[in-house]
């Protein structure tokens, strides 16, 4: 009996394989038509990642032959004070810029979603417009506004008797300046995401709650926020990834890629992605830069998983 069962299982698996190959041959043209995407993804997506991982175990200046370095690049990162300072700057910018812009975006989404607001299309377009602008152009504009002698911001402060501030030349004010520009540029994008989540909530739930005598505060905390929670989780995780990879605003506001002092005064604007760029293309330590990129990738995964683990649970858990 056992022999017959094994034989029947083998015949069933053989039959499944024949069906699979028959379906594959029948859909061969479909696979052929979609193959360019997978070929391009393999060349420009998978291969660079694998090559970067291989490069992170080598010492290479981009010209000379590679030298196997083992885990020395990763061990060097553990004792690199500048690297950990850039991680501190990156986390500072996340809490100093990303968290405020998420809170402001959520507040604006609630206001625009209100039935008392007129001209919602105008406000959606107006708040979303900054994200369309190039980060380099935004940096140049705000760099002029933050000017110590002729900047518009210091001119407004002088009108109320406040002395001028060296926004981009002072280590104390450089990170807040980057944070302000980040909030200005990304608030509208997050607001649109939250607004879409609010408009997806079934209005019948609100009507049923009001019929049952629920107060506005109860409706907000027991209907709106639980149903909006997946959208908030999604946007926060995207913001964590974006904050850890931020590059263009810090590098432009801190003097650009040709600056002699990466990150500005006292490296106040030196974030992880900027240090990675300087290590690879200025100091020509490509292996060390590749190791930085994978450590940064690990940190992004860690922060995202941690937030998803502790904030992404359903209310019943």
C-alpha atoms as a printed R data frame, in Angstrom:
    type eleno elety resid chain resno       x      y       z
1   ATOM     1    CA   UNK     A     1   0.000  0.000   0.000
2   ATOM     2    CA   UNK     A     2   2.811  2.407   0.894
3   ATOM     3    CA   UNK     A     3   4.526  1.623  -2.420
4   ATOM     4    CA   UNK     A     4   1.338  2.401  -4.352
5   ATOM     5    CA   UNK     A     5   0.953  5.735  -2.478
6   ATOM     6    CA   UNK     A     6   4.520  6.764  -3.317
7   ATOM     7    CA   UNK     A     7   3.980  5.792  -6.940
8   ATOM     8    CA   UNK     A     8   0.773  7.825  -7.125
9   ATOM     9    CA   UNK     A     9   2.543 10.853  -5.610
10  ATOM    10    CA   UNK     A    10   5.361 10.556  -8.145
11  ATOM    11    CA   UNK     A    11   2.876 10.343 -11.028
12  ATOM    12    CA   UNK     A    12   1.019 13.384  -9.657
13  ATOM    13    CA   UNK     A    13   4.238 15.420  -9.462
14  ATOM    14    CA   UNK     A    14   5.178 14.352 -12.990
15  ATOM    15    CA   UNK     A    15   1.740 15.376 -14.207
16  ATOM    16    CA   UNK     A    16   2.098 18.781 -12.506
17  ATOM    17    CA   UNK     A    17   5.456 19.322 -14.190
18  ATOM    18    CA   UNK     A    18   4.020 18.443 -17.593
19  ATOM    19    CA   UNK     A    19   1.141 20.866 -17.067
20  ATOM    20    CA   UNK     A    20   3.563 23.587 -15.976
21  ATOM    21    CA   UNK     A    21   5.803 23.171 -19.021
22  ATOM    22    CA   UNK     A    22   2.775 23.019 -21.319
23  ATOM    23    CA   UNK     A    23   1.511 26.302 -19.884
24  ATOM    24    CA   UNK     A    24   4.985 27.824 -20.191
25  ATOM    25    CA   UNK     A    25   5.221 26.845 -23.878
26  ATOM    26    CA   UNK     A    26   1.716 28.162 -24.535
27  ATOM    27    CA   UNK     A    27   2.567 31.493 -22.878
28  ATOM    28    CA   UNK     A    28   6.014 31.725 -24.415
29  ATOM    29    CA   UNK     A    29   5.187 34.851 -26.424
30  ATOM    30    CA   UNK     A    30   3.925 36.595 -23.296
31  ATOM    31    CA   UNK     A    31   7.191 35.840 -21.497
32  ATOM    32    CA   UNK     A    32   9.092 37.107 -24.525
33  ATOM    33    CA   UNK     A    33   7.245 40.418 -24.505
34  ATOM    34    CA   UNK     A    34   7.886 41.060 -20.795
35  ATOM    35    CA   UNK     A    35  11.491 39.853 -20.900
36  ATOM    36    CA   UNK     A    36  13.019 43.315 -21.651
37  ATOM    37    CA   UNK     A    37  11.923 44.558 -18.241
38  ATOM    38    CA   UNK     A    38  13.559 41.649 -16.428
39  ATOM    39    CA   UNK     A    39  16.715 41.941 -18.527
40  ATOM    40    CA   UNK     A    40  17.008 45.655 -17.787
41  ATOM    41    CA   UNK     A    41  16.257 45.058 -14.103
42  ATOM    42    CA   UNK     A    42  18.926 42.353 -13.945
43  ATOM    43    CA   UNK     A    43  21.515 44.610 -15.596
44  ATOM    44    CA   UNK     A    44  20.716 47.891 -13.831
45  ATOM    45    CA   UNK     A    45  19.162 46.590 -10.595
46  ATOM    46    CA   UNK     A    46  20.402 43.195  -9.446
47  ATOM    47    CA   UNK     A    47  23.918 43.342 -10.896
48  ATOM    48    CA   UNK     A    48  24.899 46.686  -9.261
49  ATOM    49    CA   UNK     A    49  23.716 45.424  -5.869
50  ATOM    50    CA   UNK     A    50  25.667 42.192  -6.131
51  ATOM    51    CA   UNK     A    51  28.701 44.002  -7.510
52  ATOM    52    CA   UNK     A    52  28.509 46.561  -4.703
53  ATOM    53    CA   UNK     A    53  28.390 43.763  -2.130
54  ATOM    54    CA   UNK     A    54  31.452 42.167  -3.732
55  ATOM    55    CA   UNK     A    55  33.198 45.550  -3.866
56  ATOM    56    CA   UNK     A    56  32.561 46.180  -0.161
57  ATOM    57    CA   UNK     A    57  35.040 43.379   0.656
58  ATOM    58    CA   UNK     A    58  37.792 44.957  -1.443
59  ATOM    59    CA   UNK     A    59  40.068 47.979  -1.438
60  ATOM    60    CA   UNK     A    60  39.822 49.815  -4.744
61  ATOM    61    CA   UNK     A    61  40.562 53.344  -5.953
62  ATOM    62    CA   UNK     A    62  38.719 52.957  -9.254
63  ATOM    63    CA   UNK     A    63  41.895 52.534 -11.342
64  ATOM    64    CA   UNK     A    64  44.279 50.043  -9.731
65  ATOM    65    CA   UNK     A    65  43.425 46.349  -9.458
66  ATOM    66    CA   UNK     A    66  41.138 45.394  -6.597
67  ATOM    67    CA   UNK     A    67  42.706 44.099  -3.404
68  ATOM    68    CA   UNK     A    68  40.777 41.660  -1.231
69  ATOM    69    CA   UNK     A    69  40.146 43.340   2.098
70  ATOM    70    CA   UNK     A    70  37.803 40.889   3.796
71  ATOM    71    CA   UNK     A    71  35.647 42.481   6.479
72  ATOM    72    CA   UNK     A    72  38.136 45.293   7.168
73  ATOM    73    CA   UNK     A    73  35.890 47.930   5.594
74  ATOM    74    CA   UNK     A    74  33.030 46.962   7.901
75  ATOM    75    CA   UNK     A    75  35.292 46.804  10.941
76  ATOM    76    CA   UNK     A    76  36.666 50.242  10.099
77  ATOM    77    CA   UNK     A    77  33.136 51.649  10.136
78  ATOM    78    CA   UNK     A    78  32.660 50.507  13.723
79  ATOM    79    CA   UNK     A    79  35.442 52.830  14.898
80  ATOM    80    CA   UNK     A    80  34.948 55.647  12.382
81  ATOM    81    CA   UNK     A    81  33.839 58.663  14.433
82  ATOM    82    CA   UNK     A    82  32.898 60.675  11.329
83  ATOM    83    CA   UNK     A    83  30.602 57.878  10.106
84  ATOM    84    CA   UNK     A    84  28.744 57.702  13.403
85  ATOM    85    CA   UNK     A    85  28.506 61.481  13.496
86  ATOM    86    CA   UNK     A    86  26.822 61.404  10.091
87  ATOM    87    CA   UNK     A    87  24.366 58.802  11.446
88  ATOM    88    CA   UNK     A    88  23.645 61.191  14.327
89  ATOM    89    CA   UNK     A    89  23.043 64.038  11.844
90  ATOM    90    CA   UNK     A    90  20.783 61.812   9.761
91  ATOM    91    CA   UNK     A    91  18.693 60.794  12.779
92  ATOM    92    CA   UNK     A    92  18.591 64.429  13.940
93  ATOM    93    CA   UNK     A    93  17.207 65.499  10.584
94  ATOM    94    CA   UNK     A    94  14.616 62.721  10.736
95  ATOM    95    CA   UNK     A    95  13.267 63.883  14.100
96  ATOM    96    CA   UNK     A    96  13.875 67.565  13.368
97  ATOM    97    CA   UNK     A    97  12.393 67.639   9.867
98  ATOM    98    CA   UNK     A    98  10.524 64.471   8.925
99  ATOM    99    CA   UNK     A    99   8.496 64.085  12.109
100 ATOM   100    CA   UNK     A   100   7.289 67.746  12.086
101 ATOM   101    CA   UNK     A   101   6.383 67.591   8.403
102 ATOM   102    CA   UNK     A   102   4.395 64.383   8.949
103 ATOM   103    CA   UNK     A   103   2.487 65.971  11.840
104 ATOM   104    CA   UNK     A   104   1.859 69.150   9.839
105 ATOM   105    CA   UNK     A   105   0.806 67.123   6.798
106 ATOM   106    CA   UNK     A   106  -1.672 65.122   8.877
107 ATOM   107    CA   UNK     A   107  -3.133 68.332  10.327
108 ATOM   108    CA   UNK     A   108  -3.475 69.915   6.867
109 ATOM   109    CA   UNK     A   109  -5.098 66.742   5.524
110 ATOM   110    CA   UNK     A   110  -7.740 66.895   8.269
111 ATOM   111    CA   UNK     A   111  -8.368 70.589   7.592
112 ATOM   112    CA   UNK     A   112  -8.678 70.209   3.809
113 ATOM   113    CA   UNK     A   113 -10.855 67.114   4.207
114 ATOM   114    CA   UNK     A   114 -13.263 69.135   6.350
115 ATOM   115    CA   UNK     A   115 -16.616 69.986   4.784
116 ATOM   116    CA   UNK     A   116 -16.168 73.634   5.810
117 ATOM   117    CA   UNK     A   117 -13.239 74.237   3.444
118 ATOM   118    CA   UNK     A   118 -13.880 75.659  -0.034
119 ATOM   119    CA   UNK     A   119 -11.469 75.477  -2.962
120 ATOM   120    CA   UNK     A   120  -9.963 72.147  -1.942
121 ATOM   121    CA   UNK     A   121  -8.475 71.532  -5.381
122 ATOM   122    CA   UNK     A   122  -6.515 74.790  -5.156
123 ATOM   123    CA   UNK     A   123  -5.092 73.958  -1.731
124 ATOM   124    CA   UNK     A   124  -4.168 70.411  -2.790
125 ATOM   125    CA   UNK     A   125  -2.277 71.746  -5.812
126 ATOM   126    CA   UNK     A   126  -0.660 74.589  -3.869
127 ATOM   127    CA   UNK     A   127   0.657 72.371  -1.075
128 ATOM   128    CA   UNK     A   128   1.794 69.658  -3.489
129 ATOM   129    CA   UNK     A   129   3.642 72.055  -5.811
130 ATOM   130    CA   UNK     A   130   6.965 72.223  -3.844
131 ATOM   131    CA   UNK     A   131   7.643 68.516  -4.372
132 ATOM   132    CA   UNK     A   132   7.567 69.066  -8.142
133 ATOM   133    CA   UNK     A   133  10.450 71.524  -7.899
134 ATOM   134    CA   UNK     A   134  14.008 70.286  -8.320
135 ATOM   135    CA   UNK     A   135  15.846 69.906  -5.033
136 ATOM   136    CA   UNK     A   136  18.842 71.746  -6.514
137 ATOM   137    CA   UNK     A   137  16.667 74.689  -7.545
138 ATOM   138    CA   UNK     A   138  15.005 74.706  -4.119
139 ATOM   139    CA   UNK     A   139  18.428 74.698  -2.437
140 ATOM   140    CA   UNK     A   140  19.616 77.636  -4.544
141 ATOM   141    CA   UNK     A   141  16.492 79.653  -3.760
142 ATOM   142    CA   UNK     A   142  16.609 78.968  -0.041
143 ATOM   143    CA   UNK     A   143  20.379 79.456  -0.005
144 ATOM   144    CA   UNK     A   144  19.716 83.000  -1.192
145 ATOM   145    CA   UNK     A   145  16.908 83.483   1.354
146 ATOM   146    CA   UNK     A   146  19.181 82.248   4.163
147 ATOM   147    CA   UNK     A   147  21.955 84.690   3.237
148 ATOM   148    CA   UNK     A   148  23.453 86.381   6.292
149 ATOM   149    CA   UNK     A   149  23.792 89.908   4.849
150 ATOM   150    CA   UNK     A   150  21.218 90.116   2.065
151 ATOM   151    CA   UNK     A   151  18.904 87.191   2.773
152 ATOM   152    CA   UNK     A   152  15.172 87.738   2.900
153 ATOM   153    CA   UNK     A   153  14.830 85.872   6.183
154 ATOM   154    CA   UNK     A   154  17.360 88.025   8.015
155 ATOM   155    CA   UNK     A   155  15.749 91.133   6.497
156 ATOM   156    CA   UNK     A   156  12.425 90.087   8.037
157 ATOM   157    CA   UNK     A   157  14.117 89.424  11.386
158 ATOM   158    CA   UNK     A   158  15.823 92.816  11.351
159 ATOM   159    CA   UNK     A   159  12.422 94.449  10.930
160 ATOM   160    CA   UNK     A   160  11.459 93.221  14.395
161 ATOM   161    CA   UNK     A   161  14.825 93.989  15.977
162 ATOM   162    CA   UNK     A   162  16.418 90.522  15.824
163 ATOM   163    CA   UNK     A   163  20.106 90.494  14.772
164 ATOM   164    CA   UNK     A   164  21.024 88.596  11.589
165 ATOM   165    CA   UNK     A   165  21.696 84.882  11.835
166 ATOM   166    CA   UNK     A   166  24.340 83.016   9.869
167 ATOM   167    CA   UNK     A   167  21.934 80.251   8.865
168 ATOM   168    CA   UNK     A   168  24.215 78.245   6.589
169 ATOM   169    CA   UNK     A   169  27.598 79.196   8.046
170 ATOM   170    CA   UNK     A   170  26.868 78.355  11.672
171 ATOM   171    CA   UNK     A   171  27.030 74.810  12.985
172 ATOM   172    CA   UNK     A   172  24.140 75.559  15.333
173 ATOM   173    CA   UNK     A   173  21.780 76.743  12.577
174 ATOM   174    CA   UNK     A   174  22.723 74.623   9.562
175 ATOM   175    CA   UNK     A   175  20.694 71.549  10.551
176 ATOM   176    CA   UNK     A   176  17.590 73.623  11.453
177 ATOM   177    CA   UNK     A   177  17.905 75.361   8.075
178 ATOM   178    CA   UNK     A   178  17.960 72.013   6.247
179 ATOM   179    CA   UNK     A   179  15.028 70.887   8.375
180 ATOM   180    CA   UNK     A   180  12.949 73.954   7.455
181 ATOM   181    CA   UNK     A   181  13.523 73.422   3.737
182 ATOM   182    CA   UNK     A   182  12.670 69.726   4.073
183 ATOM   183    CA   UNK     A   183   9.419 70.527   5.865
184 ATOM   184    CA   UNK     A   184   8.513 73.070   3.175
185 ATOM   185    CA   UNK     A   185   9.199 70.699   0.300
186 ATOM   186    CA   UNK     A   186   7.735 67.426   1.571
187 ATOM   187    CA   UNK     A   187   4.717 68.437   3.647
188 ATOM   188    CA   UNK     A   188   2.442 68.644   0.604
189 ATOM   189    CA   UNK     A   189   3.380 65.182  -0.608
190 ATOM   190    CA   UNK     A   190   2.633 63.578   2.765
191 ATOM   191    CA   UNK     A   191  -0.583 65.601   3.002
192 ATOM   192    CA   UNK     A   192  -1.838 64.139  -0.292
193 ATOM   193    CA   UNK     A   193  -1.164 60.604   0.963
194 ATOM   194    CA   UNK     A   194  -3.014 61.248   4.241
195 ATOM   195    CA   UNK     A   195  -5.848 62.995   2.418
196 ATOM   196    CA   UNK     A   196  -6.311 59.985   0.154
197 ATOM   197    CA   UNK     A   197  -6.488 57.768   3.239
198 ATOM   198    CA   UNK     A   198  -9.098 60.017   4.850
199 ATOM   199    CA   UNK     A   199 -11.261 60.096   1.725
200 ATOM   200    CA   UNK     A   200 -11.156 56.301   1.521
201 ATOM   201    CA   UNK     A   201 -12.941 55.940   4.881
202 ATOM   202    CA   UNK     A   202 -16.593 54.970   4.494
203 ATOM   203    CA   UNK     A   203 -18.785 57.912   5.542
204 ATOM   204    CA   UNK     A   204 -21.469 55.525   6.751
205 ATOM   205    CA   UNK     A   205 -19.255 54.718   9.732
206 ATOM   206    CA   UNK     A   206 -19.366 58.368  10.823
207 ATOM   207    CA   UNK     A   207 -23.117 58.526  10.343
208 ATOM   208    CA   UNK     A   208 -23.640 55.363  12.399
209 ATOM   209    CA   UNK     A   209 -21.405 56.723  15.174
210 ATOM   210    CA   UNK     A   210 -23.327 60.001  15.312
211 ATOM   211    CA   UNK     A   211 -26.625 58.112  15.448
212 ATOM   212    CA   UNK     A   212 -25.254 56.207  18.445
213 ATOM   213    CA   UNK     A   213 -24.386 59.499  20.123
214 ATOM   214    CA   UNK     A   214 -20.606 59.420  19.693
215 ATOM   215    CA   UNK     A   215 -18.793 62.704  20.246
216 ATOM   216    CA   UNK     A   216 -16.385 64.202  17.713
217 ATOM   217    CA   UNK     A   217 -13.414 63.235  19.873
218 ATOM   218    CA   UNK     A   218 -14.604 59.618  20.111
219 ATOM   219    CA   UNK     A   219 -15.177 59.458  16.357
220 ATOM   220    CA   UNK     A   220 -11.647 60.733  15.768
221 ATOM   221    CA   UNK     A   221  -9.883 58.307  18.134
222 ATOM   222    CA   UNK     A   222 -12.017 55.197  17.544
223 ATOM   223    CA   UNK     A   223 -12.866 55.451  13.839
224 ATOM   224    CA   UNK     A   224 -10.632 57.865  11.956
225 ATOM   225    CA   UNK     A   225  -7.244 57.077  13.485
226 ATOM   226    CA   UNK     A   226  -7.579 53.247  13.492
227 ATOM   227    CA   UNK     A   227  -8.674 53.259   9.836
228 ATOM   228    CA   UNK     A   228  -5.959 55.757   8.909
229 ATOM   229    CA   UNK     A   229  -3.293 53.781  10.735
230 ATOM   230    CA   UNK     A   230  -2.096 51.724   7.702
231 ATOM   231    CA   UNK     A   231  -1.665 54.918   5.674
232 ATOM   232    CA   UNK     A   232   0.291 56.573   8.491
233 ATOM   233    CA   UNK     A   233   2.456 53.463   8.831
234 ATOM   234    CA   UNK     A   234   3.121 53.431   5.090
235 ATOM   235    CA   UNK     A   235   4.104 57.100   4.996
236 ATOM   236    CA   UNK     A   236   6.283 56.925   8.106
237 ATOM   237    CA   UNK     A   237   8.251 53.974   6.706
238 ATOM   238    CA   UNK     A   238   8.727 55.811   3.401
239 ATOM   239    CA   UNK     A   239   9.856 58.867   5.369
240 ATOM   240    CA   UNK     A   240  12.378 56.808   7.340
241 ATOM   241    CA   UNK     A   241  13.831 55.490   4.087
242 ATOM   242    CA   UNK     A   242  13.892 58.966   2.557
243 ATOM   243    CA   UNK     A   243  15.471 60.568   5.639
244 ATOM   244    CA   UNK     A   244  18.242 57.970   5.785
245 ATOM   245    CA   UNK     A   245  18.973 58.507   2.080
246 ATOM   246    CA   UNK     A   246  18.710 62.300   2.009
247 ATOM   247    CA   UNK     A   247  21.458 63.831  -0.093
248 ATOM   248    CA   UNK     A   248  20.609 66.764  -2.333
249 ATOM   249    CA   UNK     A   249  19.363 69.348   0.185
250 ATOM   250    CA   UNK     A   250  22.188 68.832   2.741
251 ATOM   251    CA   UNK     A   251  24.931 68.775   0.124
252 ATOM   252    CA   UNK     A   252  23.670 71.918  -1.636
253 ATOM   253    CA   UNK     A   253  22.903 73.972   1.475
254 ATOM   254    CA   UNK     A   254  26.245 72.981   3.026
255 ATOM   255    CA   UNK     A   255  28.309 74.307   0.130
256 ATOM   256    CA   UNK     A   256  27.850 71.881  -2.748
257 ATOM   257    CA   UNK     A   257  30.016 69.026  -3.979
258 ATOM   258    CA   UNK     A   258  32.991 71.322  -4.633
259 ATOM   259    CA   UNK     A   259  33.181 72.577  -1.059
260 ATOM   260    CA   UNK     A   260  36.467 72.075   0.761
261 ATOM   261    CA   UNK     A   261  34.583 71.196   3.965
262 ATOM   262    CA   UNK     A   262  32.013 68.443   3.403
263 ATOM   263    CA   UNK     A   263  28.918 69.069   5.484
264 ATOM   264    CA   UNK     A   264  29.664 72.727   6.176
265 ATOM   265    CA   UNK     A   265  30.914 74.185   9.457
266 ATOM   266    CA   UNK     A   266  31.928 71.470  11.924
267 ATOM   267    CA   UNK     A   267  30.324 68.933   9.552
268 ATOM   268    CA   UNK     A   268  26.914 69.979  10.880
269 ATOM   269    CA   UNK     A   269  25.224 69.121   7.574
270 ATOM   270    CA   UNK     A   270  27.189 65.959   6.846
271 ATOM   271    CA   UNK     A   271  24.712 63.094   6.546
272 ATOM   272    CA   UNK     A   272  25.397 59.470   5.669
273 ATOM   273    CA   UNK     A   273  24.651 59.732   1.939
274 ATOM   274    CA   UNK     A   274  26.870 62.813   1.575
275 ATOM   275    CA   UNK     A   275  29.784 61.088   3.325
276 ATOM   276    CA   UNK     A   276  29.253 58.073   1.082
277 ATOM   277    CA   UNK     A   277  29.512 60.311  -1.999
278 ATOM   278    CA   UNK     A   278  32.667 62.036  -0.759
279 ATOM   279    CA   UNK     A   279  34.297 58.741   0.193
280 ATOM   280    CA   UNK     A   280  33.697 57.248  -3.241
281 ATOM   281    CA   UNK     A   281  34.144 60.145  -5.645
282 ATOM   282    CA   UNK     A   282  36.399 62.519  -3.711
283 ATOM   283    CA   UNK     A   283  38.607 60.199  -1.690
284 ATOM   284    CA   UNK     A   284  38.313 57.331  -4.270
285 ATOM   285    CA   UNK     A   285  37.763 54.692  -1.591
286 ATOM   286    CA   UNK     A   286  35.100 52.765  -3.475
287 ATOM   287    CA   UNK     A   287  35.271 49.639  -1.358
288 ATOM   288    CA   UNK     A   288  34.828 51.596   1.865
289 ATOM   289    CA   UNK     A   289  31.937 53.556   0.310
290 ATOM   290    CA   UNK     A   290  30.277 50.307  -0.761
291 ATOM   291    CA   UNK     A   291  30.512 49.043   2.816
292 ATOM   292    CA   UNK     A   292  28.887 52.294   3.994
293 ATOM   293    CA   UNK     A   293  26.015 51.782   1.571
294 ATOM   294    CA   UNK     A   294  25.252 48.297   2.860
295 ATOM   295    CA   UNK     A   295  25.483 49.362   6.500
296 ATOM   296    CA   UNK     A   296  23.102 52.212   5.667
297 ATOM   297    CA   UNK     A   297  20.794 49.711   3.986
298 ATOM   298    CA   UNK     A   298  20.865 47.557   7.108
299 ATOM   299    CA   UNK     A   299  20.064 50.556   9.304
300 ATOM   300    CA   UNK     A   300  17.108 51.488   7.075
301 ATOM   301    CA   UNK     A   301  15.759 47.939   7.297
302 ATOM   302    CA   UNK     A   302  16.246 47.936  11.070
303 ATOM   303    CA   UNK     A   303  14.455 51.245  11.668
304 ATOM   304    CA   UNK     A   304  11.628 50.345   9.277
305 ATOM   305    CA   UNK     A   305  11.118 46.908  10.801
306 ATOM   306    CA   UNK     A   306  11.232 48.295  14.339
307 ATOM   307    CA   UNK     A   307   8.574 50.889  13.590
308 ATOM   308    CA   UNK     A   308   6.467 48.343  11.724
309 ATOM   309    CA   UNK     A   309   6.789 45.901  14.615
310 ATOM   310    CA   UNK     A   310   5.801 48.252  17.413
311 ATOM   311    CA   UNK     A   311   3.411 50.619  15.618
312 ATOM   312    CA   UNK     A   312   1.993 48.487  12.861
313 ATOM   313    CA   UNK     A   313   0.016 46.081  15.004
314 ATOM   314    CA   UNK     A   314  -3.723 45.960  14.699
315 ATOM   315    CA   UNK     A   315  -5.754 47.289  17.667
316 ATOM   316    CA   UNK     A   316  -6.716 43.737  18.633
317 ATOM   317    CA   UNK     A   317  -3.116 42.602  19.130
